[in-house]
């Protein structure tokens, strides 16, 4: 950075405080309210809302978030513990709320989210993130991000409504019908 260590300690009480600030700015500040708001816009089809959400996700030309996430996890930092609440609030909850509404199921205020519901959305999110890892970290040839995300969303939406309904009807693996924590 071109500064002495003493100057850093003027602004940050410890190395951990500096790291926490970096993660806060890279993750919490990047997952803005507009991302979540675009998912809540019920006037647009869910496929468009998810595509818009992931288009914003991909707007990181230096892939800072992805690099920090992978490096932090490899170094033993509790990265996922910082990011999971953000992903839940910005992505998982709006998607599950909409799927439940479409299937005339109890809202999230009436019945807590099921583990299987969270896993469904994380399956989609994991596919998008892993595509990004293959492209930006492994540097292997992959389909363009928007085309791949469109495919992931299409596959997700073809099965998600039926899967959510089955979970609420008591079908499927018992562990997936438990409340997500």
MIDORO-940369 format. One record per atom (N, C-alpha, C): residue number from 1; atom name; y, x, z. Coordinates in steps of 0.05 Angstrom, whole numbers. Example, Ala and Ser with C-alpha at 12.3 -4.5 7.8 and 13.67 -1.06 7.14 Angstrom:
2
NODE  seq  atom       Y       X       Z
NODE    1     N    -114     264     156
NODE    1    CA     -90     246     156
NODE    1     C     -66     264     156
NODE    2     N     -45     257     142
NODE    2    CA     -21     273     143
NODE    2     C       1     258     157
END
This chain:
181
NODE  seq  atom       Y       X       Z
NODE    1     N     -24      16       0
NODE    1    CA       0       0       0
NODE    1     C      25      17       0
NODE    2     N      22      42       6
NODE    2    CA      46      59       7
NODE    2     C      61      57      33
NODE    3     N      49      47      54
NODE    3    CA      62      45      80
NODE    3     C      45      58     101
NODE    4     N      57      65     123
NODE    4    CA      42      77     145
NODE    4     C      28      55     161
NODE    5     N       7      63     174
NODE    5    CA      -8      45     191
NODE    5     C       9      32     212
NODE    6     N      28      47     223
NODE    6    CA      45      37     244
NODE    6     C      61      13     234
NODE    7     N      70      13     209
NODE    7    CA      85     -10     198
NODE    7     C      67     -35     197
NODE    8     N      42     -32     190
NODE    8    CA      24     -55     189
NODE    8     C      21     -67     217
NODE    9     N      20     -50     238
NODE    9    CA      16     -60     265
NODE    9     C      42     -73     275
NODE   10     N      64     -68     262
NODE   10    CA      89     -82     269
NODE   10     C      86    -112     262
NODE   11     N      72    -118     241
NODE   11    CA      69    -146     231
NODE   11     C      42    -159     239
NODE   12     N      22    -142     244
NODE   12    CA      -5    -152     251
NODE   12     C     -14    -138     275
NODE   13     N     -23    -153     295
NODE   13    CA     -32    -141     320
NODE   13     C     -58    -126     318
NODE   14     N     -74    -132     298
NODE   14    CA    -100    -118     295
NODE   14     C    -108    -119     265
NODE   15     N    -129    -104     259
NODE   15    CA    -141    -105     233
NODE   15     C    -152    -133     227
NODE   16     N    -164    -146     247
NODE   16    CA    -174    -173     244
NODE   16     C    -152    -193     238
NODE   17     N    -129    -189     250
NODE   17    CA    -106    -207     244
NODE   17     C     -97    -204     215
NODE   18     N     -97    -180     206
NODE   18    CA     -90    -175     178
NODE   18     C    -110    -188     159
NODE   19     N    -136    -184     165
NODE   19    CA    -157    -196     149
NODE   19     C    -155    -226     149
NODE   20     N    -150    -238     173
NODE   20    CA    -147    -267     175
NODE   20     C    -124    -277     158
NODE   21     N    -102    -263     158
NODE   21    CA     -79    -271     141
NODE   21     C     -86    -270     112
NODE   22     N    -100    -249     104
NODE   22    CA    -108    -247      75
NODE   22     C    -126    -270      68
NODE   23     N    -146    -276      85
NODE   23    CA    -164    -299      79
NODE   23     C    -148    -325      78
NODE   24     N    -130    -329      97
NODE   24    CA    -114    -353      98
NODE   24     C     -99    -357      72
NODE   25     N     -86    -336      63
NODE   25    CA     -71    -338      38
NODE   25     C     -88    -341      14
NODE   26     N    -111    -328      14
NODE   26    CA    -129    -329     -10
NODE   26     C    -144    -355     -12
NODE   27     N    -151    -367      10
NODE   27    CA    -167    -391       9
NODE   27     C    -152    -416      17
NODE   28     N    -143    -418      42
NODE   28    CA    -130    -442      51
NODE   28     C    -106    -449      35
NODE   29     N     -89    -429      30
NODE   29    CA     -64    -434      15
NODE   29     C     -70    -440     -15
NODE   30     N     -92    -431     -25
NODE   30    CA     -98    -435     -53
NODE   30     C    -110    -462     -59
NODE   31     N    -125    -473     -39
NODE   31    CA    -138    -499     -42
NODE   31     C    -117    -519     -34
NODE   32     N     -98    -523     -51
NODE   32    CA     -75    -540     -44
NODE   32     C     -81    -569     -43
NODE   33     N     -63    -584     -32
NODE   33    CA     -66    -613     -30
NODE   33     C     -68    -626     -57
NODE   34     N     -56    -614     -78
NODE   34    CA     -57    -626    -105
NODE   34     C     -86    -625    -116
NODE   35     N    -101    -605    -107
NODE   35    CA    -129    -604    -116
NODE   35     C    -144    -629    -105
NODE   36     N    -141    -634     -79
NODE   36    CA    -155    -657     -67
NODE   36     C    -143    -683     -78
NODE   37     N    -117    -684     -82
NODE   37    CA    -105    -708     -92
NODE   37     C    -115    -715    -119
NODE   38     N    -120    -696    -136
NODE   38    CA    -131    -701    -163
NODE   38     C    -159    -714    -161
NODE   39     N    -174    -707    -141
NODE   39    CA    -201    -719    -138
NODE   39     C    -199    -747    -127
NODE   40     N    -178    -754    -113
NODE   40    CA    -175    -780    -101
NODE   40     C    -164    -801    -120
NODE   41     N    -155    -792    -143
NODE   41    CA    -142    -811    -163
NODE   41     C    -163    -828    -176
NODE   42     N    -168    -852    -165
NODE   42    CA    -189    -869    -174
NODE   42     C    -183    -883    -201
NODE   43     N    -159    -878    -211
NODE   43    CA    -152    -889    -238
NODE   43     C    -164    -873    -260
NODE   44     N    -174    -849    -254
NODE   44    CA    -186    -832    -274
NODE   44     C    -216    -830    -269
NODE   45     N    -233    -827    -290
NODE   45    CA    -262    -824    -285
NODE   45     C    -267    -798    -268
NODE   46     N    -288    -799    -252
NODE   46    CA    -296    -777    -236
NODE   46     C    -300    -752    -252
NODE   47     N    -311    -754    -276
NODE   47    CA    -316    -731    -293
NODE   47     C    -289    -716    -299
NODE   48     N    -268    -731    -305
NODE   48    CA    -242    -719    -310
NODE   48     C    -230    -706    -285
NODE   49     N    -234    -720    -262
NODE   49    CA    -223    -710    -237
NODE   49     C    -236    -683    -229
NODE   50     N    -263    -683    -232
NODE   50    CA    -277    -658    -226
NODE   50     C    -270    -636    -245
NODE   51     N    -268    -642    -271
NODE   51    CA    -260    -622    -290
NODE   51     C    -233    -611    -284
NODE   52     N    -214    -628    -276
NODE   52    CA    -187    -618    -268
NODE   52     C    -188    -601    -243
NODE   53     N    -204    -609    -224
NODE   53    CA    -207    -594    -199
NODE   53     C    -217    -565    -206
NODE   54     N    -238    -564    -222
NODE   54    CA    -250    -538    -228
NODE   54     C    -232    -522    -248
NODE   55     N    -216    -535    -264
NODE   55    CA    -197    -520    -280
NODE   55     C    -177    -506    -262
NODE   56     N    -168    -519    -241
NODE   56    CA    -150    -506    -222
NODE   56     C    -165    -484    -207
NODE   57     N    -190    -488    -200
NODE   57    CA    -206    -468    -187
NODE   57     C    -207    -442    -204
NODE   58     N    -210    -446    -230
NODE   58    CA    -212    -423    -248
NODE   58     C    -186    -409    -253
NODE   59     N    -164    -420    -244
NODE   59    CA    -137    -407    -248
NODE   59     C    -133    -385    -228
NODE   60     N    -149    -364    -230
NODE   60    CA    -147    -341    -213
NODE   60     C    -154    -317    -230
NODE   61     N    -135    -308    -247
NODE   61    CA    -141    -287    -267
NODE   61     C    -151    -261    -256
NODE   62     N    -143    -254    -231
NODE   62    CA    -153    -229    -219
NODE   62     C    -178    -235    -203
NODE   63     N    -188    -259    -204
NODE   63    CA    -211    -268    -189
NODE   63     C    -211    -258    -160
NODE   64     N    -187    -260    -147
NODE   64    CA    -184    -250    -120
NODE   64     C    -201    -265    -100
NODE   65     N    -201    -292    -102
NODE   65    CA    -217    -308     -82
NODE   65     C    -246    -301     -85
NODE   66     N    -256    -300    -109
NODE   66    CA    -285    -295    -113
NODE   66     C    -292    -267    -103
NODE   67     N    -275    -247    -109
NODE   67    CA    -281    -220    -100
NODE   67     C    -279    -218     -70
NODE   68     N    -260    -230     -58
NODE   68    CA    -257    -230     -28
NODE   68     C    -281    -244     -15
NODE   69     N    -289    -266     -27
NODE   69    CA    -312    -281     -16
NODE   69     C    -337    -264     -16
NODE   70     N    -343    -253     -39
NODE   70    CA    -368    -237     -41
NODE   70     C    -366    -212     -24
NODE   71     N    -344    -197     -26
NODE   71    CA    -341    -173     -10
NODE   71     C    -342    -179      20
NODE   72     N    -327    -199      28
NODE   72    CA    -327    -206      56
NODE   72     C    -354    -214      67
NODE   73     N    -369    -229      51
NODE   73    CA    -396    -237      59
NODE   73     C    -414    -212      62
NODE   74     N    -412    -194      42
NODE   74    CA    -428    -170      43
NODE   74     C    -421    -152      67
NODE   75     N    -396    -152      75
NODE   75    CA    -387    -136      97
NODE   75     C    -391    -150     124
NODE   76     N    -402    -174     124
NODE   76    CA    -408    -188     149
NODE   76     C    -385    -204     160
NODE   77     N    -364    -208     145
NODE   77    CA    -342    -225     155
NODE   77     C    -351    -254     153
NODE   78     N    -343    -271     171
NODE   78    CA    -351    -299     170
NODE   78     C    -335    -315     149
NODE   79     N    -338    -307     125
NODE   79    CA    -323    -319     103
NODE   79     C    -330    -349      99
NODE   80     N    -355    -355      99
NODE   80    CA    -363    -383      94
NODE   80     C    -353    -401     116
NODE   81     N    -351    -391     140
NODE   81    CA    -341    -407     162
NODE   81     C    -312    -414     158
NODE   82     N    -297    -397     144
NODE   82    CA    -269    -402     139
NODE   82     C    -266    -421     115
NODE   83     N    -284    -419      96
NODE   83    CA    -281    -434      71
NODE   83     C    -294    -462      72
NODE   84     N    -316    -464      87
NODE   84    CA    -330    -490      88
NODE   84     C    -313    -514      95
NODE   85     N    -296    -512     116
NODE   85    CA    -279    -535     122
NODE   85     C    -260    -543      99
NODE   86     N    -251    -522      85
NODE   86    CA    -233    -527      63
NODE   86     C    -247    -541      40
NODE   87     N    -271    -531      34
NODE   87    CA    -288    -543      13
NODE   87     C    -295    -572      20
NODE   88     N    -302    -576      45
NODE   88    CA    -308    -604      54
NODE   88     C    -285    -622      50
NODE   89     N    -261    -614      59
NODE   89    CA    -238    -632      58
NODE   89     C    -228    -636      29
NODE   90     N    -228    -615      13
NODE   90    CA    -216    -616     -13
NODE   90     C    -235    -626     -35
NODE   91     N    -261    -622     -31
NODE   91    CA    -281    -629     -52
NODE   91     C    -302    -648     -42
NODE   92     N    -317    -641     -22
NODE   92    CA    -341    -656     -14
NODE   92     C    -334    -685      -6
NODE   93     N    -315    -687      12
NODE   93    CA    -308    -714      23
NODE   93     C    -297    -732       1
NODE   94     N    -278    -723     -15
NODE   94    CA    -269    -742     -36
NODE   94     C    -291    -751     -56
NODE   95     N    -309    -732     -63
NODE   95    CA    -330    -739     -82
NODE   95     C    -350    -758     -69
NODE   96     N    -358    -753     -45
NODE   96    CA    -377    -771     -32
NODE   96     C    -365    -798     -27
NODE   97     N    -340    -798     -19
NODE   97    CA    -326    -824     -14
NODE   97     C    -326    -841     -40
NODE   98     N    -321    -828     -63
NODE   98    CA    -321    -842     -88
NODE   98     C    -349    -851     -96
NODE   99     N    -369    -834     -92
NODE   99    CA    -396    -842     -99
NODE   99     C    -405    -866     -82
NODE  100     N    -398    -865     -57
NODE  100    CA    -405    -888     -39
NODE  100     C    -391    -913     -48
NODE  101     N    -366    -911     -55
NODE  101    CA    -351    -934     -64
NODE  101     C    -364    -946     -89
NODE  102     N    -371    -929    -108
NODE  102    CA    -384    -938    -133
NODE  102     C    -410    -952    -128
NODE  103     N    -424    -944    -107
NODE  103    CA    -450    -956    -101
NODE  103     C    -449    -978     -79
NODE  104     N    -424    -985     -71
NODE  104    CA    -420   -1005     -50
NODE  104     C    -434    -998     -24
NODE  105     N    -433    -973     -17
NODE  105    CA    -445    -963       8
NODE  105     C    -423    -961      29
NODE  106     N    -431    -958      54
NODE  106    CA    -411    -956      76
NODE  106     C    -393    -932      71
NODE  107     N    -367    -935      78
NODE  107    CA    -349    -913      75
NODE  107     C    -354    -892      97
NODE  108     N    -341    -869      94
NODE  108    CA    -346    -847     112
NODE  108     C    -337    -853     140
NODE  109     N    -318    -871     144
NODE  109    CA    -309    -878     170
NODE  109     C    -330    -895     184
NODE  110     N    -346    -910     169
NODE  110    CA    -366    -927     180
NODE  110     C    -393    -913     185
NODE  111     N    -399    -895     167
NODE  111    CA    -424    -880     169
NODE  111     C    -418    -851     162
NODE  112     N    -424    -832     180
NODE  112    CA    -418    -804     175
NODE  112     C    -433    -794     150
NODE  113     N    -422    -773     138
NODE  113    CA    -434    -761     114
NODE  113     C    -463    -752     121
NODE  114     N    -481    -756     102
NODE  114    CA    -508    -747     106
NODE  114     C    -511    -719      95
NODE  115     N    -530    -704     106
NODE  115    CA    -534    -677      97
NODE  115     C    -541    -676      68
NODE  116     N    -556    -695      58
NODE  116    CA    -563    -696      30
NODE  116     C    -539    -700      12
NODE  117     N    -520    -716      21
NODE  117    CA    -496    -721       6
NODE  117     C    -480    -695       3
NODE  118     N    -477    -681      25
NODE  118    CA    -463    -655      23
NODE  118     C    -477    -636       5
NODE  119     N    -504    -635       6
NODE  119    CA    -519    -617     -11
NODE  119     C    -516    -624     -40
NODE  120     N    -514    -649     -47
NODE  120    CA    -510    -657     -75
NODE  120     C    -484    -645     -86
NODE  121     N    -462    -648     -71
NODE  121    CA    -436    -637     -80
NODE  121     C    -437    -606     -80
NODE  122     N    -450    -595     -60
NODE  122    CA    -451    -565     -59
NODE  122     C    -469    -554     -82
NODE  123     N    -488    -570     -91
NODE  123    CA    -504    -562    -114
NODE  123     C    -486    -559    -139
NODE  124     N    -468    -578    -143
NODE  124    CA    -449    -576    -165
NODE  124     C    -430    -552    -161
NODE  125     N    -419    -550    -137
NODE  125    CA    -400    -529    -131
NODE  125     C    -414    -501    -133
NODE  126     N    -438    -500    -124
NODE  126    CA    -453    -474    -126
NODE  126     C    -458    -466    -154
NODE  127     N    -464    -485    -172
NODE  127    CA    -468    -479    -200
NODE  127     C    -442    -468    -212
NODE  128     N    -419    -480    -206
NODE  128    CA    -394    -470    -216
NODE  128     C    -388    -442    -206
NODE  129     N    -391    -438    -180
NODE  129    CA    -385    -412    -168
NODE  129     C    -404    -391    -179
NODE  130     N    -430    -397    -181
NODE  130    CA    -449    -377    -192
NODE  130     C    -443    -371    -221
NODE  131     N    -434    -390    -236
NODE  131    CA    -425    -384    -264
NODE  131     C    -403    -364    -263
NODE  132     N    -384    -368    -245
NODE  132    CA    -361    -350    -242
NODE  132     C    -371    -322    -233
NODE  133     N    -390    -321    -215
NODE  133    CA    -401    -295    -206
NODE  133     C    -414    -280    -230
NODE  134     N    -430    -295    -245
NODE  134    CA    -443    -282    -268
NODE  134     C    -422    -272    -288
NODE  135     N    -401    -287    -292
NODE  135    CA    -380    -279    -312
NODE  135     C    -363    -257    -301
NODE  136     N    -353    -259    -277
NODE  136    CA    -332    -241    -268
NODE  136     C    -342    -217    -252
NODE  137     N    -365    -220    -239
NODE  137    CA    -376    -198    -223
NODE  137     C    -398    -183    -238
NODE  138     N    -418    -198    -247
NODE  138    CA    -440    -186    -262
NODE  138     C    -432    -178    -290
NODE  139     N    -411    -191    -301
NODE  139    CA    -400    -185    -328
NODE  139     C    -422    -189    -349
NODE  140     N    -436    -211    -346
NODE  140    CA    -456    -218    -367
NODE  140     C    -445    -241    -384
NODE  141     N    -456    -243    -408
NODE  141    CA    -447    -264    -425
NODE  141     C    -455    -291    -415
NODE  142     N    -436    -309    -412
NODE  142    CA    -441    -336    -403
NODE  142     C    -425    -355    -421
NODE  143     N    -432    -380    -420
NODE  143    CA    -416    -400    -435
NODE  143     C    -388    -400    -424
NODE  144     N    -368    -408    -440
NODE  144    CA    -341    -410    -430
NODE  144     C    -341    -429    -405
NODE  145     N    -323    -422    -386
NODE  145    CA    -322    -436    -361
NODE  145     C    -319    -466    -365
NODE  146     N    -300    -475    -381
NODE  146    CA    -296    -504    -384
NODE  146     C    -320    -518    -396
NODE  147     N    -334    -505    -415
NODE  147    CA    -358    -518    -426
NODE  147     C    -380    -519    -405
NODE  148     N    -384    -498    -391
NODE  148    CA    -405    -497    -370
NODE  148     C    -399    -518    -348
NODE  149     N    -374    -519    -339
NODE  149    CA    -367    -538    -319
NODE  149     C    -371    -566    -328
NODE  150     N    -365    -571    -353
NODE  150    CA    -370    -598    -365
NODE  150     C    -399    -605    -364
NODE  151     N    -416    -586    -370
NODE  151    CA    -445    -591    -368
NODE  151     C    -454    -596    -340
NODE  152     N    -445    -579    -321
NODE  152    CA    -452    -582    -293
NODE  152     C    -443    -610    -282
NODE  153     N    -419    -618    -289
NODE  153    CA    -409    -644    -280
NODE  153     C    -425    -667    -292
NODE  154     N    -432    -665    -318
NODE  154    CA    -448    -685    -331
NODE  154     C    -475    -689    -317
NODE  155     N    -489    -667    -313
NODE  155    CA    -515    -668    -299
NODE  155     C    -512    -679    -271
NODE  156     N    -491    -670    -257
NODE  156    CA    -486    -680    -230
NODE  156     C    -482    -710    -229
NODE  157     N    -464    -719    -246
NODE  157    CA    -457    -748    -246
NODE  157     C    -480    -766    -255
NODE  158     N    -497    -755    -272
NODE  158    CA    -521    -771    -282
NODE  158     C    -540    -777    -259
NODE  159     N    -541    -760    -239
NODE  159    CA    -560    -764    -218
NODE  159     C    -548    -770    -190
NODE  160     N    -523    -763    -186
NODE  160    CA    -512    -765    -159
NODE  160     C    -511    -793    -148
NODE  161     N    -503    -812    -164
NODE  161    CA    -501    -840    -153
NODE  161     C    -528    -850    -144
NODE  162     N    -548    -845    -161
NODE  162    CA    -575    -855    -154
NODE  162     C    -585    -840    -129
NODE  163     N    -579    -814    -127
NODE  163    CA    -588    -798    -104
NODE  163     C    -575    -807     -79
NODE  164     N    -549    -813     -79
NODE  164    CA    -535    -822     -56
NODE  164     C    -546    -849     -47
NODE  165     N    -551    -867     -66
NODE  165    CA    -562    -893     -60
NODE  165     C    -589    -890     -47
NODE  166     N    -606    -873     -58
NODE  166    CA    -633    -868     -47
NODE  166     C    -631    -858     -18
NODE  167     N    -613    -840     -13
NODE  167    CA    -610    -829      14
NODE  167     C    -603    -852      34
NODE  168     N    -585    -870      26
NODE  168    CA    -577    -892      43
NODE  168     C    -599    -913      45
NODE  169     N    -616    -915      25
NODE  169    CA    -638    -934      26
NODE  169     C    -662    -924      42
NODE  170     N    -659    -900      53
NODE  170    CA    -681    -889      69
NODE  170     C    -703    -875      53
NODE  171     N    -697    -869      28
NODE  171    CA    -717    -855      12
NODE  171     C    -710    -826      12
NODE  172     N    -730    -810       7
NODE  172    CA    -726    -781       6
NODE  172     C    -732    -767      32
NODE  173     N    -726    -742      33
NODE  173    CA    -733    -724      55
NODE  173     C    -716    -732      80
NODE  174     N    -729    -736     102
NODE  174    CA    -716    -744     127
NODE  174     C    -692    -726     134
NODE  175     N    -696    -700     132
NODE  175    CA    -675    -681     140
NODE  175     C    -649    -686     124
NODE  176     N    -651    -695      99
NODE  176    CA    -628    -700      83
NODE  176     C    -613    -726      90
NODE  177     N    -627    -743     106
NODE  177    CA    -614    -768     114
NODE  177     C    -600    -765     141
NODE  178     N    -602    -742     153
NODE  178    CA    -587    -737     178
NODE  178     C    -558    -733     173
NODE  179     N    -541    -738     192
NODE  179    CA    -513    -733     189
NODE  179     C    -507    -704     184
NODE  180     N    -490    -698     166
NODE  180    CA    -481    -671     160
NODE  180     C    -463    -662     183
NODE  181     N    -467    -637     191
NODE  181    CA    -450    -626     213
NODE  181     C    -432    -604     204
END
